[in-house]
Amino acid sequence: MKLNFHVIGTGPPLLILHGLLGSLDNWAPHATSLATDFSVFTIDLRNHGRSPHADEFNYDVMAADLVEFVRDQNLGPVNLIGHSMGGKVAMRFAQLHPELTQRLIVADMAPREYPPRYREILATMQALDLSRMLQRAEVEAALMTVAPDRLIRQFLLKNIGRDAQGNLRWKPNIAALHANYDMIRAALPTVQFAGPTLFIRGGRSDYIRAEDVGLIQQLFPHVRLETIASAGHWVHAEAPESFLQITKTFLLAAKEESAP
């Protein structure tokens, strides 16, 4: 699958992967900051943003999409940043293709199975007939019960676009995301990636628990775990300066390694 992407900067390649119901637009400020040292590719994963839609949706096919992307762009080993679901995509890519992975950064995600936090939200989004709604405020009101947190609703509303007739529509393939949601929240296979790895968690998030650290260390034996105490699950958005400082320190070692 040919993924939609944006590239900025020069230097060693850095791929950034968004989470469930996200898009490459979520990472624009971070890409600009990192572009002083890297060629930063922000990517819309399949069924998200402006990338193609497909019924098949799991971590293996998303990792395969990335392999195709790396080859199409004539990239050597790449650095990866992935948040939430995108973190699992990055982990799976590294597990399957260590020869294409230089350094791996996972933002607030563990390789374990997660509870179905978004099942009801996806079901509600799928059930909404956006063509009958004129304003985003109507969609927000319809999501109030399943997404009482206003910040989450605002995040969801970023997925609204308009079709050729001007009607509201969902940009992601909500039907495929809902149908494959159990695969999205599933644990990854217990395969090691022995390359340099950094996990960054939010201190106010429960996505990486104390009991997850052992599994992370088992699958990623050369791992560092950093915690940003003030941040929640959207650690990169809630504490951008701290996130970028930690990220750049880790990635600049990769740039030095790749220098002639």
Secondary structure as UniProt FT lines:
FT   STRAND          5..8
FT   STRAND          13..17
FT   TURN            20..21
FT   HELIX           24..27
FT   HELIX           28..34
FT   TURN            35..37
FT   STRAND          39..43
FT   TURN            46..47
FT   TURN            49..50
FT   HELIX           59..72
FT   TURN            73..74
FT   STRAND          78..83
FT   HELIX           85..96
FT   HELIX           98..100
FT   STRAND          101..107
FT   TURN            117..118
FT   HELIX           119..127
FT   HELIX           130..132
FT   HELIX           136..143
FT   TURN            144..146
FT   HELIX           150..157
FT   TURN            158..159
FT   STRAND          160..162
FT   TURN            164..165
FT   STRAND          168..170
FT   HELIX           174..179
FT   HELIX           181..184
FT   STRAND          197..202
FT   TURN            203..204
FT   HELIX           210..212
FT   HELIX           213..219
FT   TURN            221..222
FT   STRAND          223..228
FT   TURN            229..230
FT   HELIX           235..238
FT   HELIX           240..258
//
